[in-house]
Amino acid sequence: MPEALQASTRINLEKIEVLLVDDSIPSLNLLSQVLLGFGVGNVTRADGAKAAQALLRDSTFDLVISATNMTGVDGYELVKWLRRGALEANRYLAVILVSGHTPPSQVFKARDAGANFTVAKPISPKILLERILWSAKEERQFIECESYVGPDRRFKNDGPPAGAKGRRRDDPPQALRPPGAQTPESTEPGKVKP
């Protein structure tokens, strides 16, 4: 993960184009105020996923921040539509999903839909700003295959698990381990490492 946000860090978000999506007007108002407090100059609001899809067809954005639980089309389906759609201008943009219910299964669902990050409600402005900055400095490759479209789900480039063959061209032949780390062979009972 990228480093934590420092108090001395200066950031200019004046020219960033953000699309906020939520079917709750109070939530939209709150998120809008937080983003304006960060200095974001261009915030477009959509009161649901259908309205967001119409905006995404007509305009270009730098970031989408969407609620997960909305009536009709939810945030997960919005991200899947965005990643798999023919909207080349917005297909690769950063997406942060916001949810009041974030057990691991929901975080995995957001990840598998193609979102860059999930942020739990109640929103902490510091955490939201960190996720925005992390998304801006994103170094993960964008993956496109039959079962997934979105940023690489691996945050570290340690290669495939030990004993597994890599699936990507740039996977190292052996999983990378820190010096002195035990290999699966060295942890077998009865074996002594010389």
N, C-alpha and C positions, 0 to 999 in steps of 0.2 A: 504494500500500500504506500502511496505517496506520504511525505512527511506532513505533520500537523501544521495548521495555520499559525503563524507567529503574529503577535500583536503589532510588530513593527512593519509588517507586510503592507505594501501599498498596491492597490489594484484599481484599474479604471474599467468599469463595466458600462460606461455611458453609451457605447455603440452596439452593445449586444442586443439581439432580437430574441425575446423570450415569449413563448406561448404557454400560458397557464390554463390547465383544464381541470374543471371540477364542477359538479352539478350542485354544489352547495355555495351559495352566494357569500355567506360569512367566511368560508374557507378561502374563496377567491379574493375577498377583500383583505384578509389577513396576509396571504401570500403576496399579494400585490404590494402591500405596505412594507413587508420585509424586503422585497426586491428593490423597491424605490429607496429604502434605507441603505441598501448596498450601492446605490448610485446607478442601477440599471435604468437606462433611458427609454427603452422601448418594450413595454409589456402589453401583450395582446391577451385578452381573456376569452375563454370559450366556456359556456355553461353546460358542456357535455361533450362526449366523444364525437357525436355526429357533427356538431358545430366545429370541433377541432379538425375533423377530416376535411370539411369544406375550406377552412382557413389554410390547411396544409396543401390543398390542391392549388390555391391561388397565390400564396405568399411563401417566402423563404424565411426560415428561422435558424437561430444558432443553438437553441436549447428548448426542450419541452419539459415542463414540470407538470405531471398529471396525477390526479388521485387514482387509486386503484378501484375502489368500490363506487361505481356510479350506476344509475339505472340505465337499462338498455345495454349499450356497448360499454364494457368496463375498461379500465386503464390497460390491463394486460392485452386485451383484444386490439386496443388502439395501437399499442407498440407493435404487435404482430402485423397489423395492417400496414403500419408505417415502414417496417423493415422489409416486408415482402412485396409491397406495392411498387408501382412503376414510377413513383415520385422521386426521380433521381436527385432533385435539388434538396430534398429533405430526408431522404432515406438513411443517410449516414449521420444525422445530427445526434447530439447527446440527448438522452432521455433519462430523467430522474422521476421515479415513481414515489408517491407519498401515500402512506397507509397508516391507519390507526391500529391495524391488526397485522403484526409482523412476526409470526412464528417462522421458524426456518422454512417450512413448506411454502409459505407465501413469498419469502425472499427468493427461494429457488424458482418459483413460478415466474417472478418478475425477471430474474436472470435468464431463464429459458425463453421468455418472450422476446428478449433482446434489449432490455433496459440496461443502462450503464450502472445505475445505483438505485437503491431503495432507501428512503428516509422515513423514520417512524414519527408519527404524531404523538404527542404535541411537538410541533416543529421547534427545534433549537436553531436560531439564526446562525450560530457559529457552525454547527454541523451542516446546515444547508449550504452556507458559503463554501465550506471545505469541499463538499461534493460538487459544487459548480466549478470550483477551481480544478479539482481532480479531473473532472470531465473535460475541461479545456486543455489540460496537459496530458490527456490520455495517450498512453503509449501502446495500448493493446491493439493488435491487428483486428480488422473487421473480418469476420468469418461468414462465408456463404456456402451452405450445403443443403441437402434435401431436408434435414430435420432441424436446422437452426440457421438463423440469420441475425447477426449482431456482433457486438464486441467480443473478443476472445474471453471465454469464461474463466480462463486461468489468469491469475494475477501475477504469478511468478513463472519464469521460463526455466523450470527445472526439468523439462522434458517429461516423457511418459513415466508412469510408475515403474519401479524395478521389476524386471522380468517381462515387461510389456513392450511390444514393438511400437515405435512412434507412428503416428498417423499423418503427421505434417512433414513437409519437405525440410523444414528447418529444425526439426526435433533432433537433439543430439543422440548418438547411438546408445549411450548409457545415461541413465538418470543422473543429473548432477547432484552431488552431495557435498556438504562442507567437509574439509579435511578432518580425518579422525572419526567421521560418522560410520556407524556399523552398517555393513551390508547384510542382506538377508542370510547369506551363507554363514556369516560370522556369528549370527545369533541362534544357530541351530544347537539344540542340546547335545552335549557330548563332544562337540567340536571345540578345539582349543586353537586360538589364533597364535601363530608363532611370533 
